[in-house]
């Protein structure tokens, strides 16, 4: 399990939710546009949800800093 050494401490309270009988909460539009989150819990029991974005494995190279090449760069503009 990955550990976060330090998270951004500038959290704001944005809502209060009730946990149902199956230990679930709804967050609805509070995290609109996101289908997955990574969940962290610290020693004090505080829980942090970090939105995730998934992409196909065939598109990962775009985000690894590899050269896009002039063909791709030109196709963006035309």
Secondary structure, 3 states (H helix, E strand, C coil): CCCCCCCCCCCCCCCCCCCCCCCCCCCHHHHCCCCEEEEEECCCCCEEEEEECCCCHHHHHHHCCCCCHHHHHHHHHC
